[in-house]
Amino acid sequence: MGELANWKDYPLAKNSPEYPFVVEYLKERDNVIDVLINNGKYSYTNIKGEKLSVRISGSTRESKKLSGDSNDYLKAQELMRFIWADIIAKSDGTNFAKLANEVLFYEISPVNPRNVKDN
């Protein structure tokens, strides 16, 4: 994620058609992580008008990652997958979907071993 945040420093990356979608994804990810760390509520309405929210209270998290298997992390990952799908839909005609599938999705994937609760 740090490398993607640095795209602004490289003219080729910053001027790519994918750049606005990278910025949007990172902004939304930061918003969701802020709720995980600082508690509160975050809602997102997608391009279809559908809304999904996450509310976290009593969190003592400090990590700026979305992977994890607690109920709070699983709720946050669900919201981020909702956002992820929306940004991919908006990025049609660019290579953002490939980037999102190969790089971004692993952190929020429900099959990532770090995101699976042992039952």
KAWOLIN-V266839 format. One record per helix or strand of 2 or more residues. SS is the DSSP state (@ for helix, = for strand). FROM is the first residue (numbers start at 0). LEN is the number of residues. Records with the same first field share a line. If there is no record, write none. Layout:
BEGIN
SS=FROM-LEN, FROM-LEN
END
This chain:
BEGIN
@=1-8, 10-4, 18-20, 70-20, 95-13, 112-3
==39-6, 50-6
END
